[in-house]
Amino acid sequence: MERNGTGGGLPPTDVTTRIRTELPRLAGSLRKVGELILADPAAVTHSSAAELGRRTGTSQATVTRFCRAIGLDSYQHLLIELAQERGRGEVSDWGTAEIGPDISPDDDLERVVQVVGSADLRAVQQTIDRVDLDAIERAAQAVAKARRIDVYGTCGSGAVAVETETRLFRIGCAVRGWTEVHGATTSAALLTPADVAIGISHSGSTRETIEPFELAKERGATTVAITADPRSPLAKDADVRLVSSSPETSFLAGAIGVRHSVLVLVDLLYVRVAQLSYARASASLALTDHIARQHVVKSRRTR
């Protein structure tokens, strides 16, 4: 069961993130509408559908089609979502005004800290708000019982793939993170229906991740996609989809905030797998827990 924050199926503060995610797939006039909304969401809340159509050189009907393309019932629904998002931003949990997503070359370090911190926290919270509990459970059940687990990812997602391997390996899973397509594809060709393949890609369109992921599916392995785009090629090939969020800033598009939101899903998966395989996980941790402590360098006291 997916946890949603609105009647229309979108989590809190997520309408602009949804537009940003959908934008690459929108063509022509629909894309123009999305770009204008992202450029000045506050101004859009005071515009009618006809006015927005004129400002984008399109039409009222195009604006309505845009709303439906991003999963909203109507233009009125879009206005409500934008107004609620703005209201949450004006008075945040930390009691300060939200300063927006952009960082300019002249901004001081204090502003950078606020913007980056806000983006990271928002990415994590939005991922938690939209988490599909059934999907986490299905993925964890498959991983806990798997003979072997492959994790595919490249570039930034490659770092997350390695982190996923580290977590699952520590609790006794037979797992390997693959960040290079030839090795990943070779491994995928050797999978069976008793195995699991996890593909990690923010866009869900990275060929080096999709290629071994598709092969793993052909081999009968259970496939789990971790992506920000539930309609992407990676997600469409998956038996289970775990969807992250990705608020961005000028210099961090698709980077730090995204990674934090994906790691939330990885942590949820890891903890649930540990619960489901408690005896094995506990034994594995007991056998390895002392290793890190043995490599701690004790500080020398100065006289």
C-alpha atoms as one frame of an Amber mdcrd trajectory, in Angstrom:
protein
   0.000   0.000   0.000   1.526   3.292  -1.068   1.549   6.111   1.421   0.271
   9.275  -0.261  -0.257  12.725   1.130  -3.064  13.962  -1.165  -6.282  12.674
  -2.605  -4.826  12.850  -6.101  -2.063  10.393  -5.308   0.819  12.875  -4.948
   2.805  13.103  -1.717   3.252  16.439   0.117   5.502  19.035  -1.591   5.874
  16.741  -4.590   4.056  18.432  -7.452   7.090  20.376  -8.745   9.254  17.292
  -8.329   6.704  15.307 -10.342   6.767  17.969 -13.085  10.573  17.935 -13.139
  10.561  14.149 -13.442   7.966  14.082 -16.219   9.415  16.988 -18.222  11.963
  15.029 -20.318   9.151  12.863 -21.706   6.818  15.727 -22.539   6.931  17.091
 -26.064   6.398  20.517 -27.566   3.552  22.503 -26.046   3.195  20.305 -22.945
   6.866  20.807 -22.161   6.472  24.591 -22.469   3.723  24.539 -19.847   5.849
  22.513 -17.452   8.893  24.731 -17.906   6.918  27.884 -17.178   5.389  26.379
 -14.029   8.821  25.366 -12.739  10.230  28.799 -13.560   7.675  30.599 -11.364
   5.251  28.320  -9.512   4.065  31.146  -7.244   2.902  33.252 -10.197   1.032
  30.305 -11.700  -1.165  30.033  -8.595  -2.664  33.413  -9.548  -3.274  32.500
 -13.207  -6.210  30.830 -14.905  -5.690  27.936 -17.306  -6.447  30.285 -20.211
  -3.873  32.817 -18.971  -1.234  30.142 -18.563  -1.996  28.937 -22.075  -1.480
  32.447 -23.461   1.775  32.922 -21.544   3.174  29.694 -22.993   1.879  30.328
 -26.506  -0.369  27.293 -26.256  -4.015  27.007 -25.170  -6.285  26.252 -22.235
  -6.849  22.748 -23.601  -3.071  22.160 -23.658  -2.788  23.222 -20.014  -5.534
  20.749 -19.115  -3.751  17.988 -21.050  -0.538  18.853 -19.226  -2.240  18.405
 -15.851  -3.510  14.991 -16.865  -0.087  14.042 -18.244   1.468  14.516 -14.784
  -1.303  12.588 -13.051  -3.627  15.374 -11.880  -7.375  15.504 -12.432  -7.609
  19.142 -13.478  -5.965  22.555 -13.534  -7.713  23.361 -10.265  -5.992  20.347
  -8.719  -2.640  21.703  -9.932  -3.356  25.103  -8.306  -4.223  23.433  -5.009
  -1.028  21.365  -5.063   1.130  24.409  -5.880  -0.506  26.513  -3.162  -0.057
  23.785  -0.549   3.560  23.286  -1.545   4.215  26.999  -1.294   2.540  27.169
   2.108   4.701  24.387   3.459   7.812  26.121   2.139   7.021  29.516   3.659
   6.960  28.105   7.172   9.193  25.073   7.338   9.757  22.703  10.249  12.815
  24.759  11.152  10.846  28.011  11.401  12.616  29.763   8.530  11.553  30.810
   5.073  12.507  28.413   2.299  15.061  30.150   0.127  14.417  28.306  -3.102
  16.254  25.702  -5.181  18.921  27.811  -6.895  22.493  28.619  -5.920  24.286
  31.412  -7.733  28.079  31.839  -7.988  27.868  34.846  -5.625  25.897  33.191
  -2.820  27.664  33.022   0.532  28.372  29.742   2.317  25.467  30.164   4.737
  22.995  30.212   1.854  24.684  27.212   0.235  24.360  25.255   3.483  20.676
  26.155   3.759  19.851  25.299   0.147  21.769  22.019   0.070  20.485  20.966
   3.483  16.918  21.807   2.499  17.210  19.849  -0.764  18.645  16.799   0.989
  16.051  16.796   3.774  13.232  17.356   1.291  14.428  14.455  -0.870  14.465
  12.103   2.102  11.079  13.245   3.411   9.385  13.041   0.023  10.728   9.531
  -0.498   9.369   8.480   2.895   6.006  10.135   2.147   5.602   8.243  -1.110
   7.088   4.892  -0.097   5.151   1.872  -1.310   5.101  -0.509   1.656   3.906
  -3.437  -0.440   6.799  -2.931  -2.867   9.353  -2.814  -0.042   7.881  -6.000
   1.417   7.876  -7.854  -1.919  11.453  -6.818  -2.667  12.640  -7.771   0.815
  10.912 -11.172   0.680  12.609 -11.925  -2.641  16.046 -10.767  -1.476  15.820
 -12.636   1.834  15.158 -15.923   0.015  17.440 -15.363  -2.985  20.202 -17.787
  -3.865  22.139 -14.892  -5.374  21.629 -11.132  -5.697  23.004  -8.871  -8.430
  22.950  -5.084  -8.032  23.492  -2.970 -11.167  24.328   0.738 -11.293  26.744
   3.092 -12.997  28.228   6.539 -12.242  26.444   7.987  -9.191  24.124   5.003
  -9.036  27.186   2.773  -9.088  28.202   4.147  -5.687  24.750   3.259  -4.375
  25.034  -0.235  -5.898  28.288  -0.789  -4.003  26.691   0.544  -0.805  23.769
  -1.851  -1.293  26.213  -4.731  -1.700  28.027  -3.708   1.505  24.833  -3.627
   3.548  23.378  -6.919   2.320  26.712  -8.770   2.358  27.151  -7.938   6.040
  23.935  -9.763   6.956  24.838 -12.922   5.073  23.365 -12.327   1.609  25.180
 -13.698  -1.446  25.303 -10.314  -3.215  27.526  -8.556  -5.746  27.361  -4.939
  -6.887  28.213  -4.432 -10.558  29.214  -1.003 -11.911  30.610  -2.086 -15.291
  28.302  -3.324 -18.014  30.347  -6.281 -19.299  30.736  -7.829 -15.865  27.121
  -7.038 -15.007  25.805  -8.642 -18.191  27.981 -11.730 -17.720  26.648 -12.149
 -14.201  23.056 -11.573 -15.338  23.401 -14.360 -17.911  24.152 -16.790 -15.077
  21.116 -15.919 -12.936  18.173 -18.269 -12.367  14.582 -17.941 -11.103  16.007
 -18.424  -7.594  17.903 -15.122  -7.875  17.221 -11.375  -7.627  18.517  -8.502
  -9.772  18.359  -4.935  -8.432  18.766  -2.113 -10.956  19.537   1.395  -9.642
  19.138   4.388 -11.955  17.812   7.870 -11.156  16.463   8.390 -14.667  15.618
   4.733 -15.202  16.985   5.120 -18.734  20.683   4.288 -18.350  21.536   1.690
 -21.001  24.415   0.159 -19.000  21.965  -0.657 -16.193  18.994  -1.639 -18.341
  20.985  -4.135 -20.443  21.934  -6.567 -17.629  18.601  -5.905 -15.894  16.640
  -7.042 -18.964  18.846 -10.111 -19.324  18.311 -10.979 -15.656  14.564 -10.817
 -16.253  14.880 -13.097 -19.285  16.757 -15.575 -17.103  13.789 -15.642 -14.720
  15.296 -13.669 -11.828  13.040 -11.413  -9.758  13.806  -7.833 -10.836  13.697
  -4.815  -8.507  14.066  -1.275  -9.907  15.122   1.657  -7.718  14.446   4.848
  -9.690  12.899   8.304  -9.497  10.836   7.633 -12.630   8.136   4.966 -12.231
   7.387   5.080 -15.975  10.978   4.634 -17.145  12.260   1.669 -19.184  13.951
   0.251 -16.064  10.728   0.475 -14.060   8.689  -1.122 -16.829  11.006  -4.141
 -16.856  10.791  -4.581 -13.082   8.712  -7.001 -11.057   8.974  -4.565  -8.146
   9.464  -0.764  -8.304  10.903   1.350  -5.474  10.514   5.055  -6.259  12.778
   7.788  -4.874  12.434  11.562  -4.943  14.899  14.171  -6.188  14.681  17.869
  -5.263  17.587  19.571  -7.012  19.711  22.714  -6.850  21.736  24.571  -9.461
  24.937  22.588  -8.961  23.516  19.327  -7.616  21.027  18.263 -10.271  20.677
  14.501 -10.088  23.408  14.244  -7.466  23.523  14.580  -3.683  19.831  14.958
  -2.850  19.038  12.079  -5.163  21.574   9.778  -3.542  20.199  10.411  -0.064
  16.659   9.598  -1.192  17.808   6.357  -2.840  19.775   5.339   0.250  16.586
   5.694   2.298  15.044   2.973   0.122  18.196   0.863   0.376  18.135   1.183
   4.164  14.456   0.197   4.325  15.167  -2.825   2.155  18.237  -3.779   4.212
  16.466  -3.572   7.569  13.449  -5.522   6.332  15.682  -8.243   4.870  17.520
  -8.434   8.195  14.170  -8.892   9.953  13.055 -11.597   7.560  16.357 -13.504
   7.863  16.954 -12.690  11.519  18.902 -15.806  12.470  21.263 -15.550   9.510
  21.652 -11.763   9.833  22.346 -11.952  13.576  24.906 -14.713  13.128  26.665
 -12.814  10.343  26.835  -9.609  12.358  28.107 -11.481  15.416  30.911 -13.040
  13.377  32.024  -9.728  11.869  31.198  -7.096  14.487  34.646  -7.193  16.089
  36.552  -6.566  12.863  36.007  -2.805  12.628  36.777  -2.351  16.336  40.112
  -4.171  15.937  41.221  -1.570  13.396  40.473   1.488  15.520  43.661   3.450
  16.231  43.691   4.550  19.848  44.802   8.110  20.452  47.970   8.604  22.402
  47.790  10.821  25.433  50.295  13.624  25.463  52.122  14.350  28.700
